[in-house]
Amino acid sequence: MEQEVGGILQITGENGQTTKKMDNDNIEIIDPENYRGGSKESLNHSQIVKIALVRAIEAGCVEMREGYMTLKKDKFGNELPIYVPDTRLVLIECIETVRMSMGVDMDEESTKKIKELEEELKKKLNEYLELEKKEWDTAPLQVKIAWKQRGIVYLPQKLNKSFFFYNEYLLDKVAIYRRMYVEMDKLAYRKDYWKEEFFEG
């Protein structure tokens, strides 16, 4: 049996199970320029910055660990593979979002500090690249063959995720990005973005 409800076609089979199908003819296309979401009022710049800062804090308040695959059951009992994100990468991306949102706010002090931290991170990366190259060059042929069979190859100027050095570099990167966050938080205070007594993220 077929029945249309609110532009959605409901089909009931002989077994009593109901499926739903969208009626494409009733889909309304909204002009992106006129879309405002569910918010009653738009956010100003300082609010956007504060939201980004709070999200970064939340991302930094969990255990820093690698991403991994796990299984999760759906409502029918089927096991589905689910990827649990790498919390280190999540934190780094959140702080990158803070940097993006505060691009127009950067002053001489914050620009200088963050540039110094970027140089420190670049130096760390070069150190790990050298260590990884040495590890590859000095490894016995049989070990290299085993690595290649597992899809592990040496790539110049890029750390291989299967090597020890990648995780060590990520830990250093997280530590340096936390220091970047501190500089941008100081900048937010200099801009009086935290002046309001109450802020809800």
C-alpha positions as CSV (number, residue, x, y, z in Angstrom):
1,M,0.0,0.0,0.0
2,E,1.3,3.4,-0.9
3,Q,0.4,6.6,1.0
4,E,1.9,10.1,0.6
5,V,2.6,12.0,3.9
6,G,4.1,15.5,3.8
7,G,5.8,14.9,0.5
8,I,7.2,11.5,1.6
9,L,5.8,8.4,-0.1
10,Q,5.2,5.6,2.5
11,I,5.2,2.1,1.1
12,T,3.8,-0.7,3.3
13,G,4.7,-4.3,2.2
14,E,2.9,-7.5,2.8
15,N,5.0,-8.2,5.9
16,G,3.8,-4.9,7.4
17,Q,7.2,-3.2,7.1
18,T,7.0,0.5,6.0
19,T,9.6,2.2,3.9
20,K,9.8,5.8,3.0
21,K,10.7,7.5,-0.2
22,M,11.3,11.2,-0.8
23,D,9.2,12.8,-3.5
24,N,11.8,14.8,-5.4
25,D,9.2,17.0,-7.0
26,N,8.5,18.5,-3.6
27,I,12.0,19.3,-2.7
28,E,12.5,23.1,-2.3
29,I,15.9,24.5,-3.4
30,I,17.1,27.2,-1.0
31,D,19.4,30.0,-2.3
32,P,22.7,29.6,-0.3
33,E,22.9,33.4,0.0
34,N,19.6,33.6,1.8
35,Y,20.2,30.6,4.1
36,R,20.8,31.5,7.8
37,G,20.4,28.1,9.5
38,G,18.4,27.8,12.7
39,S,20.1,30.8,14.5
40,K,17.9,33.8,15.1
41,E,20.9,36.1,14.8
42,S,24.3,36.0,13.1
43,L,27.5,35.7,15.1
44,N,30.0,38.5,15.3
45,H,33.7,38.0,14.9
46,S,34.6,37.9,18.6
47,Q,31.9,35.2,19.1
48,I,33.3,33.1,16.3
49,V,36.8,33.4,17.8
50,K,35.6,32.4,21.2
51,I,33.7,29.4,19.9
52,A,36.9,28.2,18.1
53,L,38.9,28.7,21.3
54,V,36.5,26.8,23.4
55,R,36.3,23.9,20.9
56,A,40.1,23.7,20.9
57,I,40.1,23.5,24.8
58,E,37.5,20.7,24.6
59,A,39.7,18.8,22.1
60,G,42.7,19.2,24.3
61,C,40.9,17.9,27.4
62,V,41.0,14.3,26.3
63,E,43.6,11.6,26.1
64,M,46.0,12.1,23.1
65,R,45.9,8.8,21.2
66,E,46.0,7.3,17.8
67,G,42.9,6.8,15.7
68,Y,41.6,3.2,15.4
69,M,38.9,1.1,13.8
70,T,36.1,-0.5,15.9
71,L,32.8,-2.2,15.4
72,K,29.4,-0.7,16.3
73,K,26.0,-2.3,16.1
74,D,23.2,-0.6,14.3
75,K,19.5,-0.9,15.4
76,F,19.2,-4.1,13.4
77,G,22.1,-5.7,15.2
78,N,24.5,-5.5,12.2
79,E,28.1,-4.7,13.1
80,L,29.5,-1.8,11.2
81,P,33.1,-0.7,11.0
82,I,33.6,2.7,12.6
83,Y,36.7,4.9,12.6
84,V,37.5,6.6,15.9
85,P,39.5,9.8,15.0
86,D,43.0,10.4,16.2
87,T,42.6,12.9,19.0
88,R,46.0,14.4,18.3
89,L,45.0,15.3,14.8
90,V,41.6,16.6,16.0
91,L,43.3,19.0,18.5
92,I,45.7,20.2,15.8
93,E,42.8,20.9,13.4
94,C,40.9,22.8,16.1
95,I,43.9,25.0,16.8
96,E,44.3,25.5,13.0
97,T,40.7,26.7,13.0
98,V,41.5,29.2,15.8
99,R,44.4,30.5,13.7
100,M,42.1,30.8,10.7
101,S,39.4,32.6,12.6
102,M,41.9,35.0,14.1
103,G,43.8,35.8,10.9
104,V,42.6,39.4,10.8
105,D,43.5,39.9,14.5
106,M,47.1,38.9,14.4
107,D,49.4,41.6,15.8
108,E,53.2,42.0,15.7
109,E,53.6,40.1,19.0
110,S,51.5,37.1,18.2
111,T,52.8,36.9,14.6
112,K,56.4,36.8,15.9
113,K,55.7,34.2,18.6
114,I,53.8,31.8,16.2
115,K,56.5,32.2,13.6
116,E,59.1,31.1,16.1
117,L,56.9,28.1,17.1
118,E,56.5,27.2,13.4
119,E,60.3,27.3,12.9
120,E,60.7,25.1,16.0
121,L,58.2,22.6,14.6
122,K,60.0,22.6,11.2
123,K,63.2,21.8,12.9
124,K,61.6,18.9,14.8
125,L,60.3,17.5,11.5
126,N,63.7,17.7,9.8
127,E,65.2,15.9,12.8
128,Y,62.7,13.0,12.5
129,L,63.1,12.9,8.7
130,E,66.9,12.4,9.2
131,L,66.3,9.7,11.8
132,E,63.8,7.9,9.6
133,K,66.2,8.0,6.6
134,K,69.0,6.6,8.8
135,E,66.6,3.8,10.0
136,W,65.8,2.9,6.4
137,D,69.3,3.1,5.1
138,T,70.8,0.9,7.8
139,A,68.0,-1.7,7.9
140,P,69.0,-5.2,6.6
141,L,67.7,-6.1,3.2
142,Q,65.4,-8.8,4.7
143,V,63.8,-6.2,6.9
144,K,63.2,-3.8,4.0
145,I,61.6,-6.6,2.0
146,A,59.3,-7.4,5.0
147,W,58.4,-3.7,5.3
148,K,57.6,-3.4,1.6
149,Q,55.4,-6.5,1.8
150,R,53.4,-4.6,4.5
151,G,53.2,-1.5,2.3
152,I,55.9,0.4,4.3
153,V,58.2,2.4,2.0
154,Y,60.6,5.2,2.5
155,L,59.4,8.5,1.1
156,P,61.8,11.5,1.2
157,Q,60.5,14.6,3.1
158,K,57.5,12.6,4.5
159,L,57.2,10.6,7.7
160,N,55.8,7.1,7.3
161,K,52.9,6.5,9.7
162,S,54.1,3.0,10.3
163,F,57.4,4.1,11.7
164,F,58.0,5.1,15.3
165,F,59.1,8.6,14.3
166,Y,55.7,9.7,13.0
167,N,54.0,9.3,16.4
168,E,56.9,11.0,18.2
169,Y,56.6,13.9,15.8
170,L,52.9,14.1,16.4
171,L,53.4,14.4,20.1
172,D,55.9,17.2,19.6
173,K,53.5,18.9,17.2
174,V,50.7,18.7,19.7
175,A,52.9,20.2,22.4
176,I,53.9,23.1,20.1
177,Y,50.4,23.7,18.9
178,R,49.3,24.0,22.5
179,R,51.8,26.8,22.9
180,M,50.3,28.4,19.8
181,Y,46.9,28.2,21.4
182,V,48.3,30.1,24.4
183,E,49.6,32.9,22.2
184,M,46.2,33.2,20.4
185,D,44.3,33.1,23.7
186,K,46.6,36.0,24.9
187,L,45.7,37.8,21.7
188,A,42.0,37.3,22.3
189,Y,42.5,38.9,25.7
190,R,44.4,41.8,24.2
191,K,41.4,42.3,21.8
192,D,39.0,42.2,24.7
193,Y,37.1,39.2,23.3
194,W,36.7,37.7,26.7
195,K,35.3,41.0,28.2
196,E,31.8,39.6,28.4
197,E,31.0,38.0,31.8
198,F,29.1,35.1,30.3
199,F,29.8,33.1,27.2
200,E,28.1,29.9,26.1
201,G,29.9,27.8,23.5
